[in-house]
């Protein structure tokens, strides 16, 4: 039986629902879209890794538009295929600015493409946030901002943390072989590893550079086997590391320890010959990184989207996390300033820190770089897990001997 109070109560509830619906309608983004333009290597040698950045951007923009967009307006991401070629990247960023007239820019994947985009951004005084630039000393433009927290000297700090990790094992290596792509960032950091290894007392048995895009690693594998180092450093980009390991397997040779600088994370983690491989990272999908609620939600969304795209490893790692952090930086600057003016946004970023899923970024160091937040990860039981520094290691994980 309905009491006399029931109709009044129902009326209050109905009014509350109408108010909620009205507020929801007001919160939905409206008006002309804010257009954010960029390129990615959707084809070419960098495509396997660039796909992870594409998936991440799609998720981030969709989440923005499910909420309030940016400044209450919907966000449209305009992405073009740079074909893994810096000269194409340069032309496409010209097009995005002068023809497509996008409001803001987002950087492409990989150092050479980012550098090409940076020159265009500087010419038109556009801010450029980017997520995978490995040569900070070349980032002279004051309105560029890195979401790859290498710090200002990764040629020194990245090898340093890798050598710290292996030195802490029961049988630290005494000899090293370094083979590297001539791709700018890989060559730069691998050359730095050569110097740091010398300072650490590691005897260099082999140093070899190969052309970007190389697919025949047979001769290189033979040189590695002949050298027989206790630590193999591969300045890998994309599938390079897999191809090196496949050729070593054909020679019935297993490196005692092997580190790969910028591998395609999925192909590396699922390859049997890559068991216990090492690499560098800023984020892996386990605590303490997943203690961040935004990171946990992103991981859930990323799994489904990556699986649909046929990505062999659907966990969030350093590539996807770096891309996500770049979008977080962009959103933070726009939200804080309530502006789309590139100079206003750049000024805010230089003066403020941004909390991302990869850690807290600051931009007040040389060339707008802050701290090196690199970690060392290892393939264990079909997953990448951080093993060094210990405070960021996966629960119960440690660096395992190979």
TIMARDO-856623 format. One record per residue (C-alpha): x, y, z; residue in one letter; chain. Coordinates in steps of 0.25 Angstrom, whole numbers. Example, Ala and Ser with C-alpha at 12.3 -4.5 7.8 and 13.67 -1.06 7.14 Angstrom:
2
     x     y     z type mol
    49   -18    31    a   A
    55    -4    29    s   A
***
This chain:
402
     x     y     z type mol
     0     0     0    x   A
     5    14    -3    x   A
     6    24     8    x   A
     2    38     7    x   A
    17    42     6    x   A
    20    33    -6    x   A
    15    42   -17    x   A
    23    53   -11    x   A
    35    45   -10    x   A
    33    40   -24    x   A
    32    54   -29    x   A
    45    58   -22    x   A
    52    46   -28    x   A
    47    49   -42    x   A
    52    63   -40    x   A
    66    58   -36    x   A
    67    50   -48    x   A
    63    61   -57    x   A
    74    70   -51    x   A
    84    59   -52    x   A
    81    57   -67    x   A
    81    72   -69    x   A
    95    73   -62    x   A
   100    61   -70    x   A
    95    68   -83    x   A
   102    81   -79    x   A
   115    73   -76    x   A
   116    66   -89    x   A
   126    73   -98    x   A
   119    82  -108    x   A
   123    92  -119    x   A
   134    92  -130    x   A
   144    81  -127    x   A
   158    84  -122    x   A
   167    77  -133    x   A
   180    71  -129    x   A
   189    67  -140    x   A
   201    57  -141    x   A
   207    46  -149    x   A
   211    32  -146    x   A
   218    21  -153    x   A
   206    13  -157    x   A
   215     6  -168    x   A
   229     4  -169    x   A
   240    -2  -160    x   A
   234     5  -148    x   A
   220     1  -150    x   A
   220   -10  -139    x   A
   223    -1  -128    x   A
   216    11  -133    x   A
   203     3  -133    x   A
   204     3  -118    x   A
   204    19  -118    x   A
   192    19  -127    x   A
   184    10  -118    x   A
   187    18  -106    x   A
   183    31  -113    x   A
   170    26  -117    x   A
   167    21  -103    x   A
   171    35   -97    x   A
   163    43  -107    x   A
   151    34  -105    x   A
   152    35   -90    x   A
   153    51   -91    x   A
   140    51  -100    x   A
   133    42   -90    x   A
   135    52   -80    x   A
   136    67   -83    x   A
   146    67   -94    x   A
   155    79   -93    x   A
   150    93   -89    x   A
   136    86   -90    x   A
   138    84  -105    x   A
   140    70  -112    x   A
   154    66  -116    x   A
   157    61  -130    x   A
   171    54  -132    x   A
   176    55  -147    x   A
   187    45  -149    x   A
   194    43  -162    x   A
   204    32  -166    x   A
   218    36  -167    x   A
   223    23  -172    x   A
   235    22  -162    x   A
   241    33  -171    x   A
   246    47  -165    x   A
   245    54  -178    x   A
   230    50  -179    x   A
   228    53  -164    x   A
   233    67  -167    x   A
   224    69  -179    x   A
   212    64  -171    x   A
   214    73  -160    x   A
   214    85  -169    x   A
   201    80  -175    x   A
   195    78  -161    x   A
   198    93  -157    x   A
   196   100  -171    x   A
   185    92  -178    x   A
   178    84  -167    x   A
   180    96  -157    x   A
   180    87  -145    x   A
   179    94  -131    x   A
   190    86  -124    x   A
   201    76  -128    x   A
   205    63  -122    x   A
   218    57  -126    x   A
   221    44  -134    x   A
   228    32  -130    x   A
   243    30  -130    x   A
   254    40  -129    x   A
   257    43  -144    x   A
   242    46  -147    x   A
   241    55  -134    x   A
   253    63  -138    x   A
   247    65  -152    x   A
   233    69  -145    x   A
   241    78  -136    x   A
   247    87  -147    x   A
   233    89  -153    x   A
   227    93  -139    x   A
   238   103  -136    x   A
   236   109  -150    x   A
   222   112  -147    x   A
   224   114  -132    x   A
   215   102  -128    x   A
   217    94  -115    x   A
   221    80  -117    x   A
   219    69  -107    x   A
   226    56  -110    x   A
   227    42  -104    x   A
   239    35  -109    x   A
   251    44  -112    x   A
   264    38  -108    x   A
   274    49  -111    x   A
   271    61  -101    x   A
   283    69  -105    x   A
   277    71  -119    x   A
   264    76  -113    x   A
   268    91  -114    x   A
   254    97  -116    x   A
   248   103  -104    x   A
   234    99  -107    x   A
   236    84  -108    x   A
   233    75   -96    x   A
   237    60   -94    x   A
   228    50   -88    x   A
   240    40   -89    x   A
   247    43   -76    x   A
   261    40   -80    x   A
   267    52   -73    x   A
   277    61   -80    x   A
   288    50   -81    x   A
   282    36   -85    x   A
   295    32   -92    x   A
   301    32   -78    x   A
   289    29   -68    x   A
   282    18   -76    x   A
   295     9   -77    x   A
   298    13   -63    x   A
   285     7   -58    x   A
   286    -6   -66    x   A
   300    -8   -62    x   A
   296    -5   -47    x   A
   286   -16   -49    x   A
   295   -27   -54    x   A
   306   -23   -45    x   A
   297   -27   -33    x   A
   295   -41   -37    x   A
   303   -53   -32    x   A
   312   -54   -44    x   A
   313   -40   -50    x   A
   318   -39   -65    x   A
   333   -35   -68    x   A
   332   -35   -83    x   A
   322   -28   -92    x   A
   319   -28  -107    x   A
   311   -16  -113    x   A
   303   -17  -126    x   A
   294    -5  -130    x   A
   285     0  -140    x   A
   290    13  -146    x   A
   276    19  -143    x   A
   280    32  -136    x   A
   275    30  -122    x   A
   279    15  -122    x   A
   293    18  -127    x   A
   294    30  -117    x   A
   291    22  -105    x   A
   299    10  -109    x   A
   311    18  -112    x   A
   309    24   -98    x   A
   308    10   -92    x   A
   322     7   -98    x   A
   328    18   -90    x   A
   321    15   -77    x   A
   325     0   -79    x   A
   339     4   -80    x   A
   338    13   -67    x   A
   332     1   -60    x   A
   343    -8   -64    x   A
   335   -17   -74    x   A
   344   -22   -85    x   A
   339   -19   -99    x   A
   340   -31  -108    x   A
   331   -25  -120    x   A
   326   -12  -124    x   A
   317   -13  -137    x   A
   308    -3  -144    x   A
   297    -7  -154    x   A
   288     1  -163    x   A
   274     4  -159    x   A
   264    -5  -166    x   A
   274   -17  -166    x   A
   267   -31  -167    x   A
   279   -40  -169    x   A
   286   -42  -156    x   A
   293   -55  -159    x   A
   307   -49  -161    x   A
   305   -40  -148    x   A
   301   -53  -140    x   A
   313   -60  -144    x   A
   322   -48  -139    x   A
   314   -49  -126    x   A
   316   -64  -124    x   A
   331   -62  -127    x   A
   332   -51  -117    x   A
   324   -59  -107    x   A
   322   -48   -97    x   A
   316   -49   -83    x   A
   307   -38   -86    x   A
   301   -35  -100    x   A
   296   -21  -102    x   A
   287   -19  -114    x   A
   283    -5  -118    x   A
   271   -11  -123    x   A
   259    -3  -130    x   A
   246   -11  -132    x   A
   248   -25  -137    x   A
   264   -24  -137    x   A
   265   -31  -124    x   A
   257   -43  -129    x   A
   264   -44  -142    x   A
   278   -45  -135    x   A
   273   -55  -125    x   A
   267   -64  -136    x   A
   280   -64  -144    x   A
   288   -67  -131    x   A
   278   -79  -129    x   A
   281   -84  -143    x   A
   296   -84  -139    x   A
   292   -92  -126    x   A
   297   -80  -118    x   A
   290   -74  -106    x   A
   295   -61  -100    x   A
   298   -62   -85    x   A
   292   -49   -82    x   A
   285   -40   -93    x   A
   279   -26   -92    x   A
   271   -19  -103    x   A
   269    -4  -103    x   A
   256    -1  -111    x   A
   250   -15  -115    x   A
   236   -17  -119    x   A
   231   -22  -106    x   A
   221   -32  -111    x   A
   229   -40  -121    x   A
   241   -40  -111    x   A
   233   -45   -99    x   A
   226   -57  -106    x   A
   239   -62  -113    x   A
   245   -74  -107    x   A
   259   -70  -110    x   A
   256   -57  -102    x   A
   255   -63   -89    x   A
   260   -55   -78    x   A
   264   -43   -88    x   A
   266   -30   -81    x   A
   261   -16   -86    x   A
   259    -2   -81    x   A
   245     3   -77    x   A
   238    14   -70    x   A
   225     6   -66    x   A
   221    -8   -66    x   A
   207   -14   -62    x   A
   209   -18   -48    x   A
   210   -11   -34    x   A
   215    -1   -31    x   A
   211     5   -44    x   A
   197     0   -44    x   A
   195     7   -30    x   A
   191    19   -38    x   A
   176    18   -41    x   A
   178    25   -55    x   A
   188    14   -59    x   A
   179     3   -54    x   A
   167     8   -62    x   A
   176    10   -75    x   A
   182    -4   -74    x   A
   168   -10   -74    x   A
   164    -2   -86    x   A
   177    -5   -93    x   A
   176   -20   -92    x   A
   163   -20  -100    x   A
   167   -11  -110    x   A
   181   -17  -112    x   A
   175   -31  -113    x   A
   165   -26  -124    x   A
   177   -20  -132    x   A
   185   -33  -131    x   A
   196   -28  -122    x   A
   204   -40  -117    x   A
   206   -34  -103    x   A
   194   -27   -98    x   A
   200   -22   -85    x   A
   203    -7   -84    x   A
   218    -5   -84    x   A
   228     7   -86    x   A
   223    10  -100    x   A
   208    11   -97    x   A
   211    18   -83    x   A
   219    28   -90    x   A
   209    32  -100    x   A
   198    32   -89    x   A
   207    42   -81    x   A
   208    51   -93    x   A
   193    52   -94    x   A
   193    54   -79    x   A
   203    66   -80    x   A
   194    72   -91    x   A
   181    71   -83    x   A
   188    76   -71    x   A
   193    89   -78    x   A
   180    92   -85    x   A
   172    90   -73    x   A
   181    98   -63    x   A
   182   110   -73    x   A
   168   109   -80    x   A
   175   112   -92    x   A
   179   107  -106    x   A
   190   117  -108    x   A
   203   109  -110    x   A
   212   119  -103    x   A
   203   120   -91    x   A
   203   105   -90    x   A
   218   104   -92    x   A
   220   114   -81    x   A
   211   106   -71    x   A
   218    93   -74    x   A
   232    99   -71    x   A
   228   104   -58    x   A
   219    93   -53    x   A
   221    78   -51    x   A
   211    68   -56    x   A
   207    55   -49    x   A
   206    44   -60    x   A
   205    29   -59    x   A
   220    28   -61    x   A
   223    37   -49    x   A
   224    52   -47    x   A
   230    59   -58    x   A
   237    73   -57    x   A
   242    81   -69    x   A
   252    91   -62    x   A
   265    84   -66    x   A
   274    85   -79    x   A
   265    85   -91    x   A
   252    84   -83    x   A
   257    70   -77    x   A
   256    66   -63    x   A
   259    53   -56    x   A
   263    40   -62    x   A
   252    31   -58    x   A
   258    18   -65    x   A
   256     4   -59    x   A
   261    -9   -64    x   A
   251   -20   -67    x   A
   253   -35   -71    x   A
   244   -45   -78    x   A
   239   -55   -67    x   A
   228   -65   -69    x   A
   223   -58   -82    x   A
   223   -44   -76    x   A
   232   -32   -75    x   A
   234   -29   -60    x   A
   243   -18   -54    x   A
   254   -24   -46    x   A
   263   -11   -43    x   A
   263    -2   -35    x   A
   257   -11   -25    x   A
   247    -1   -20    x   A
   240    -2   -33    x   A
   241   -17   -35    x   A
   229   -26   -37    x   A
   225   -32   -24    x   A
   234   -44   -21    x   A
   242   -41   -34    x   A
   257   -40   -35    x   A
   267   -41   -47    x   A
   269   -55   -51    x   A
   282   -61   -56    x   A
   282   -66   -71    x   A
***
